[in-house]
Amino acid sequence: MPLFHPIHHTFAPHVNAGYVLRTLGLLFQPWKWEEGSEREALRSALAQKFDADVFLFASGREALAALFKALKGPPHAEVIVQAYTCVVVPNAIHAASKTPVYADIERESLNLSVEDVERRLTPRTQAIICQHTFGIPSDTHKLRALCDRYGLLLIEDCAHVIPDESGPATIGKDGDFLLFSFGRDKAISGITGGAILSRRPDVSVRLTAEEGAAASLSLLQIKRLLLYPLVYAIARPLYGIGLGKGLLILARTLGALVPILTKEEKQGCMSPTLHRLPNVCAALALGELKRLRKINDHRRKLTALYLSEIHNQLSTFHFPLSTVTNRQITIPKSIHASLPLQKFPLFVHGANVLRHALKKRNIHLNDGWTGCVVCPAGTALDEVSYKRGLDPEAEQACEQILSLPTHPTMTERDAKRLIETLTSFKDDP
Ligand SMILES: Cc1ncc(COP(=O)(O)O)c(C=O)c1O
């Protein structure tokens, strides 16, 4: 059975038996789908935990777009964003008629280089978004100091990580605004959803208006969202024998699944309509927020396991793959065992060849964060204002990155199987 069971990043990573039962329970209570007490309960829990005003939307990207609309500022105000990011981030900046300005990343943290941010400042700069990539903390202390010196706003993009009482202690402390995502593969999952947390009362007033004016998702759309955990719970264990893939293709063809990203978004477009967070997604996200410590501890355990296994077994490996010459694995230096990583990144030349070889063993490591600096691969870079060659470090990193899963349904056994499979490639990829 373990060979049928896929190792993956994206096949409903939060969906275990408990999640399926909670979703089934909610599927049969349609009166709770749009409205109910859970949305306000989620709002209060986040407000209390992060000491900020909380505004809830149907996705992280919509929450971010609402913030940019609420920030006002001069036309084409500039927002600094890191080069290695997701297309929905520059799209949300453009949606409010602002301009994304890319700053370099540091390879050892996959986060903003503070020195390069300072070089990119102009009189039009309004805000800096720091992304805690895959849960690696960005240097918010230095960025806060920079923002204070130049009168800028600091937005912490916490889509990949929500800190708990064990940390990471610096995340969520210094930002004027925090962004959370409750997307299906993020820190916690409400299937979809997002929040912007504001510590600026003047902006909170305008965000209240943005949330108040947001449209509701249709009941059909909500039903499609609720089908996602159920379809994957059936398809996932059947993936290794081909049936699972067939079932997913069928579900997509019948329109039963909502895509994470549309073709238009990859072309740099975002719909101007913002939506309220459906109460049912708030209910699922709230359930996960209550289990945050457990979810993060699981991620910490897998982070520690990968670190030690890679040091012990893989760091001196030279994979005999294709024409690549230097094939040694390296780990970004900022990673340590106590981080609740959303995924564990490592660098290896020929990462794509490895991913292909792994796929044949029912190990699916394409997470959408490879092959393009503004992810996923195939994003129209011109449309998102990224000029090729701007950040060679990021362009190289996204080619060499191979990320290992740490999500709630990835077991220690799976992690060991993954390392064993990688180890076996030493002789025969
Ligand atoms: C870094 C980052 N920020 C923001 C978002 C937006 O999250 P959502 O998928 O909820 O719109 C994403 C994911 O798409 C992301 O990866």
The ligand as a MOL file (V3000), in Angstrom:
LIG
                    3D

  0  0  0     0  0            999 V3000
M  V30 BEGIN CTAB
M  V30 COUNTS 16 16 0 0 0
M  V30 BEGIN ATOM
M  V30 1 C 3.6890 34.2600 -0.6100 0
M  V30 2 C 2.2150 34.2630 -0.8480 0
M  V30 3 N 1.4940 35.3350 -0.4840 0
M  V30 4 C 0.1670 35.3930 -0.6760 0
M  V30 5 C -0.5100 34.3520 -1.2590 0
M  V30 6 C -1.9940 34.4590 -1.4720 0
M  V30 7 O -2.6960 33.4650 -0.8300 0
M  V30 8 P -4.0860 32.9000 -1.4170 0
M  V30 9 O -3.7630 31.6450 -2.1510 0
M  V30 10 O -4.9100 32.6480 -0.1790 0
M  V30 11 O -4.6730 33.9350 -2.2780 0
M  V30 12 C 0.2110 33.2150 -1.6610 0
M  V30 13 C -0.4240 32.0630 -2.3070 0
M  V30 14 O -1.0180 32.0170 -3.3060 0
M  V30 15 C 1.6050 33.1750 -1.4350 0
M  V30 16 O 2.3310 32.0930 -1.7810 0
M  V30 END ATOM
M  V30 BEGIN BOND
M  V30 1 1 1 2
M  V30 2 1 2 3
M  V30 3 2 2 15
M  V30 4 2 3 4
M  V30 5 1 4 5
M  V30 6 1 5 6
M  V30 7 2 5 12
M  V30 8 1 6 7
M  V30 9 1 7 8
M  V30 10 2 8 9
M  V30 11 1 8 10
M  V30 12 1 8 11
M  V30 13 1 12 13
M  V30 14 1 12 15
M  V30 15 2 13 14
M  V30 16 1 15 16
M  V30 END BOND
M  V30 END CTAB
M  END
